Amino acid sequence: MAVGVITGSLAVGDSVRHTLKKRVEERLGNTETIIFSKYSYIDDSIVKKMEHSAPILLSNGFISISGKLIPVTVWGRDDLNIQKGYTKINQSLYDEIKTSQPQEIVLRLPSEGMIPAGSMFVTDTYTQSLRLTFDSVISVKQGGNINLKNEQTIPFNIFVNRAELAEILQVENKINLILSDKMITKDEFSAIWNYTMSGLTVETHNQTTTVKSNRIFIQDKIVETVYKNNELKDNQFINRFYYYLANAIRNKEKTIPYTFVTAVDYFNDYKLNIDEIIVSDYAAKRLNVKLNDTLSIRYFVSKSFKTLVEDSVFLKVVKIVSQKELLNDKTLTADFPGLSNVESCTDWNSDLPINMSLITKEDEEYWENFRNTPTAILPYSTMFNEWKNAFGSATALQIENPTHLNEVTFDMFDIQIIYPRETGMIAAQSGVDFSTLFLSLGIFIIIAAVLLMIVPFSEMLFRRQDEISLLKATGFSNKRILNLFWQESVPVVVVSAILGVLAGLGYTSLILFLLSTVWQGATHTYGFSLGINIINIITGLAFGVSLSLLTVYFCLKRNLINRKTFKVLSLNKRLDGI
């Protein structure tokens, strides 16, 4: 029993580690380097400069089977020979939906396009649908269980044609993931990457360079780098822009609801102070304001992810400019999907809690004439801390010296280079130590086994006291008597220990079965396979044999050597009688 528990516990730990390592190999295949762009996309042309690398478009999604929505990971790939309109899935997803025998799979995808999901002005709904014909199952050896997360859970993977997925997501010729079967260093990637590949567009007009992003928001690290290089080093002109939807602009009793505004450092070479605002003649007329009047601008701020709080700022009117002047300056605007590309204000589609009952006929007329043109210009220094989010702190930049953009690095776009195999193996090795866990749980069985061994062995020695006394009376020493019993015990212990090893392996198989079924929540995986480490088997066998022999020795010494001699005298009297 003791050997079975010890050997079984060690074998359980070996088997769990063996299975977790196997899971790492299954989910990574031959991948050595992962290049992942978290909040932006990369032009797929970069892969032409990288050997042994696969361009991938990765997305989340849902499939609907018999009224049930199943979350899946969507892989847009070129290397699996998937035709447009068809899909391949991994075995775990097939097992989940096989009762429905799907010939056609409806895949629902997010409608974000180039704009990062979760940004304040973008709806996070899964409104895009893709109808696909089921092709085949991709096996584990073919990479069906690929998973970039450092976990052992078997994912639900669905594989589609990359070009088709890019078209439905409106990100043609873009990727957000590169897998390579060779080690790619940061320096090697930097040598072939440039900022235009991650969506920055640069236009130069009248010695001024305008920088925008196809993801609308320019990352905070990029804004800080460019601002520092232009403003602090060279004392050159830089203008930061942040385009935003205000909840209202108010002047006493008059209000313009839900109007776009833009925060800037400079407007027509005028640097706005922290308490100033420039309004259009349209806004000035509608609000009945003049110079030096104070306006209240109300807006939403995101204190935490998707938790909105309304805030406000009071600013003094320092200029009134033509609405057409603002209309002609495209740097002041940005295109938010669901807000900019609609025919009327009431068609806005956003996660923001917009009260459509506040929209008036006058607002609709403004939209028809000026669309999403801002009605006011605010100071960037006042607003950017209020409005910036995880995706960026500006919607455009204007600079004099575009060479400073060369100091922008790929990690500023939240592009990560990961070497997953090493971290995966470390995670598999440093997880829950099931050997220690089951040894701790089995310690009571080991103690019980020792006690069960002591009791019958002591009883056997007690029944054989006459034999022991006879041996002593005939001149046998305690040491020689001990050796006789030792010769009897050792073979029994060794044979029992070998049987214990076999029982332990059976115990291990049962535990692995329970970990794959009833106790699956402990490991979040299944399909455990028996992994036998011969060293641990020998260790368990040796420890069990040693424990058993020590118990035998203790019983022999207690019942034999320390026994009083009166029983020998009693035996002599009986012999005299005979």
N, C-alpha and C positions, 0 to 999 in steps of 0.2 A: 504493500500500500504506500509506504513512504517513498520508495523508488518510483512508483507510478506517478505520484503527485509531483515529485521534484522533476523528474524527466519530462512529464507532460507539461508542466509550467514553463520550463525552459524551451520546450519545443513550440509551445504556443507563441512565446515571444519571438522566436526565430521565424515562425511561419508568418506572423503579422508583419514583421520587418521585410521578409522576403516578398510578401504580397504587395506591400506599399511601394517597395522599390520597383516591382513589376508594373505597378500602376503608373509610376513616373515614366518608365520606358514607353508604356502604352500611350500616355497622353502627350508625350513629346516626340515620339518616333526618333528620327535622326536629327531633330532640331537642336542646334547648338547656340544660336543667337536669335533673340526676338527683338524686333524694333517696332515699338508701338507708339502711335500718335494719339494721345488721350482726347484732346479737345479740338484737334484740327486734322485736316487731311493732307496727304502728300501726293504730288504728281507721280503717277505710275511710271513715268519715264526714268525715274531714278533707278529702277530695278535693272534697266539695260546696262547700267554701269556696275552692277553687282553680280558676281558669279555665284551659282548654286543658291539662288535666292528666289522665293516665291512671293509674288504680290497678292495680297488678300484684302478683301473688303469685309470687315467684321461688323455685325449688328446684332441687336437683340430683336426678338420677335415672338409671336404666338402662332400656334396652329389650332384650328378649330376642328375637333373630331367628335361627332355625335353630341354636339352642344357643349363640349368640354374644351376649355382653353388651356393649352399646355405651353408653358414658357420654353423657348428654344434659343439656342445660339445659332445664328445664321452666318455661314461661311461662304462668301463669294470667291470662287477659286477658278483658276484657268487650267490647273494641272490634273484634273480628275475626269476630263472628257465628258463634261456635262453640257448637253445641248440646251438652248433656250427653251423654256417651257417645261423642263424636266427637273427633277430633284433626286438626290441620293441622301439617305439618312443612316445614322449609326444603329447598331444592334439594340441598344437600350431604348432608343426612341421607337424602333420597330416593335419591340416587345410591349411597349406602352400602348401602342395604337393598333396592334395586329388584329385584335378582335373585331375592329371595324373594317379590316381588309381595304384600306384606302387605295383607290385608283387615282384619285385626285386629291391633292392637299392644298388647302387655302392658307396661305402664309400672310399674316398681318404684320406690317412693319411700321416704324415710327415715321412721322411726316416732317422730320426736322430739316431735310435738305442739308445745305452747307452750314446752317446755324446750329450751334451746340444745343443739344437737348438739356433742358433745365434752366436755360437763361430766362430772365424774367418775362420777356415779351413773346416767348415762343411756347405754343401749346405742346404738351407732352403726350398727345394722344396717338394711338396706333391706327391711323386712318387709311394707310396705303395697303392695298391687298394685291397678292400675287398668286394666281392659280397655277399650280404645278402638277404635272403628271409624275406619279411615283415611278422611279427607274429601278433602283436596286439598293441593297444594303452594303455599306462600306464596312469591311471587317476591321477588327482591332489592328491587325498587321498593316492594313492599308491606311491607318491613321484615323479611323472612325471615332475614336474616343479622345481626340485632341482636345486639350483644355489648357488655357493659359493661366488659370488660377492655381495657386500653390495649395491644392487640396486634392483629396483622393476620391471625391464624389464623381460617379460616372455621369457625364453631362448628356443632355438631349441635343444632339447636333444635327443640323440640316444643311446640306451642301447644295449650292445653286451656281448657275453661271454668273461669273463676276460682272460681265458687261450688262446683263439683264438686271442684276441687283443694283448696280450703279445707276442705271436708267430710272428705275422706280424710285430710288432715293434722291435722284437729281444731283448726283455727284459723279458725273461721267469723267472717266480717266483719273479717278482719285482712288487712293487706298489709305488705310489707316493701320495696316499691319504688314510686316515683312518677316518671313521665316527663312532662316538660312541654316544649312548644315555645316557651316564653318564658323569659326570665331571671327567676329567683326569688331574691331576696336573702335572706340570713340573717334580717334584720329582718322582712321580709315573712312568712317562714315562722314565726318566733317569735310574730308577732302572732296567728296562727290556731291555733298548737299549744299544748297544755297537757299536763302530766305524766300525766293520766289516759288520754290518747290512746295513750301508750306503755306502758300496762299497770299503772301504780301504782294500787292501791286504798287508799282512806283511810276508816277507820271511827273515830268518836269515841264513847267510852263513859266516863262518870264523869270528865270533864274530861281524859281521856287519849286521844290519837289514835294509832291503830295503822296502820302503813303496811306493805303487802305488795305483791309483784309477781306478776303472772300468769306470769312466767318464773322464779318461785321466788327467784332470786338478784337482789338489789338492787345495782346497779352501785356500784363502789367510790367513784367521784367523788360520787355522790349521798349515800352514807353519810357521806363526809368533810364535804360541804357542810352537811348537816343537823346533824351532830354539832358542827361548829364554831359554827354559828349558835345552837344551843341551849345547849351546855355552856360555851363560851368567852365568847360575847357576853352572854347573858342569865342565865347560870348556872342554867338551867332543866333540869328532869329530861329525860334521854334514856336509853333502854334499847335496846341493840343485841342482836339474836338471830342465832345461827348454828346451824342444825340439821344434824346430821351422823350418819353411821353409823360407830360405833366397831367395830374388829375384836374387841375384848375389854375387859372390866373385870375386873381380877384382885385378889384379896386372898389372899396366901400361896398356898395350893394350890387355892382355889376360883375358878371363872371363869364369867362370863356371856359367851358368844360372840355376836358380831354383834348389837349392841343400839344403838338410837338414843340420842343424847345431844344436849343443847342448851347452847351457850355463851351467857351473858348478862352484862350489866353488873350488873343488880340482879335479885334474886328476892324478891318481897314486901317491897320497900323495903330489903332487905339487900344491900349492895354486896360482891360477892365479891372477895377478895384473889387475887393471882396464883397462890397455892399451895393454894387451897381448892376443895372440891367438896361439892355437896349431892346426896344420893342418896335414892331412894324407899324406903319401908318394904319393898317387894317386893325390891329389890336388896340392902338391908341384911340381910334375912332369908336370902336365897339365898346371899349371900357371907359371912354370919356376921360382920358388921362392926358396930362401934359408933363413937361420937364419938371424934375424934382419931386413928382408924386411918388408915393410908395406903393408897390404892388406886393401881394402875397402869392407865392407860387407853392402849390400843394402837389405832392408826389408820393409814390410808394417807394419805400426802401426795404430791402431784404435783409433783416437782421440775422436770419439763419435760412438754410435752404428751403425755398418755397414758403417761408413765413413772412408775410408782408405787413408792414406797419406804415401808416400814413404820417408823413412829416411835412414841414413847411419852412419857408425862408422868406424874409422880407427884404426887398431890394428897391433901391431908388432909381428912377428913370433918368438916364443921362443923355440918351439919344433916341430919336424917332427916325427910322429909315423906311425906305420904300419896300413894300411887300414883294414887288417884282425883283428888287435887288437880292433879296433873300432867295427867291425862286431860282434865280440864275446861278447862284453859287451852290454847285452840287456837293461841295465838300461839307456843307452844313447838314446834309441829310444822309440817311442810311436806309436800306430796304429790309424791313422786318417782315418775314412771311406771315401772312394772316392779318397784317396791319397796313402794309404799304400797297399790296397788290390786289386791292379790292375796289369795287365800284362806288361804295358809299360807306359812311361811318358805321351804319348799322350792320354791315357785313364783317366787321372786325372779328377775328377769331384768335383769342389769346387766353392764356391762363389768368390774366389779370381780372379782378372782379369789377368789370366795367358796367356801370349803371346806364343802360341804353336809354332809359327814360329821360335822361338829362340832355340827350342830343336833340338839338332844335333844327328847324328848317335852315336857319342861318349857318349852322355848322355844316350841313349837307351842301349848301351852296359854296362855302369856302372849300370843301373837299373837291367839289367838281372843278373849281377854278385853280386851286393851288396844291391839291393833293396833300402830301405829307410835308410840305414846306413849313419850317418852324415859324412861329409868330413872335418869338423873343430870343434874345441872346443873353446868356447868363455867364458869370465868371467861373472859369474852370477850377480855379484855386478854391472856390467855395463849394462846388458841387461834386467834384470827382470822388472825394472820400465818402459822400453819401450814396453815389450811384455805382461805383465800381463793384464788380462781382468777380467770381472765380475765373471768368472767361476773359476778362480784360478791363482796362481802365480808360480806354479811348476808342472812338470809332474812326478817327483819322488823325494824321499828323502832317504838318507842313514844316519843312526844314530847308536850310540853305545848302548844307553840305551833305549830299547823299552818301559820301564815302563812309560816314559813321555807321551806316547800316551794315557795313562789312563786319562790325564787331558783334552783330547779332548772331547768336549760336543756336543750334538746333534744340538744346534743352530748354531754351526760353519759350519754345512752342509746346512744351510738355511732351516732347518726344523722348521716350525712354529706351535705353539699350539694356537688355536683360540677358543674362546667361542662366537659363532656367534649370539646366541639368544639375549643376552643383547645388543650388538652393533647394531643388526638389529632393535630392538625395539626403541632404542635411535634415530637411523636414521629416523625411521618412525614417531617418535614424533617430531623431531626437523627439519623436512623438511619445505617446503613452508607452511606458515600459511594461508590456503585458507579462513578461517573465516575473518581474517583481510583484506585479498586481496579483497574479494567480498564485505565486508562492505565499504571499501574505494571506490570501483567502484560504490556501490549503494548509497553513501552518497548524491549524487545529486538527486536520486529518492526520498530519505527520505525528503530532503529539499523541493522538488517539491510537495510531498504529504502534507507537513505542509502548504505550501502556498495555495495549492488547498483546504485545509480544512479551512483556515482563510477566504478566499474570500467568499465562499457561506454562511459560518456561519455568517460573518459580514453582508452580504446582508439580511439574514433571520432576524437578530436583527433589521436592519434598517426598514424592512417592518412591524415589530411588535412594532414600537415605540409608536403608539397610544395605543396599549395594555399595554405597559410598563407605559406610562403616566397615563393611567386610574388606574392602580394598585397603582401608587404612590399617585394619587389624592385621592384614597379611603383609604389611610393610610398604605399601604404596605411599609415596610422598604426595603432599598437596599439589605440587607442581606437576607430577606425573598424572595424577587424577584429573587435574585441570586440562592437561594436554589431550587426555582421552575424550573428554566432553567437547573440547575445542575441535577435534577431528570429526566428531559427529556433527557439530553445528555449522562449520564453514561450508561444506557442500550444500547443505539445505539453504543457507543464506544466499550463496551465489546463484543457485538455481532459481530461488524466489526472486532475486534481484533481476535476473534476465526476464522472468515472467512479468515483473513490475515494469520493465522498459516497454515490453509489448503492450501492457495495459495502459501505460502512459501515452503511447502513440495513439491508442484507441481513444483515450481521454482527450488528446489534442484534436483528433478528427471531430469529436463531438463538440468541443468548444468552438472550433472554426465554423462548424455548421451553425451553431447558435449565434456567433458573431455576424454571420451572413444573413441571418433571418431575424430571430427574436431580439437579439442585442445589436441590431444594425445601427441604432442611434449612437452607439459608442464610437464607431469608426466611420460612419457615413459612406460605407462602400460595401461591396459584396464580392463573392467569388474568391474567397480565401483558398489558397492552396498550401498543402503541407510542405514546409521547408525544414529539412532535417540537417542540423549541424552536428557532425559526428563528435566534435570536441565536447559539445554540451551533453550529448548522449552519454559519453564516457564519464563526464563530470557528474551527471546525475546518478549513473550507475555506481561510481566510486564513492560518492557521498552517501548513497543509500546503503551500500555494503558496509562502509565504515560505521555509520550510525547503528546498523544492526549488530555488527560485531562488538561495538562498545557496549550495547545493551546486553548482549550475551555475556560479555566479560563481567559486567556489573552484577548480573544475576548469579553467575558462578562464584564470584568472590564473596558475595553476600551470603549465599546459601552453602558454600563449600568451605572456603578457607576460614571464615570467621565463625563457623559453627562450633559450639562447645563440645568438648571431648567426652561428655558424660554419655553420649549415645554410643561411643566406641566401647566404654566400660560396660554399658548395658548389653551390648552385643557379646562381649567376652563371657558374661555370666550365662547368657543363653547357650553359648558354645560349650561351657562347662557342664551345663545341664544335659546337653545332648551326649 
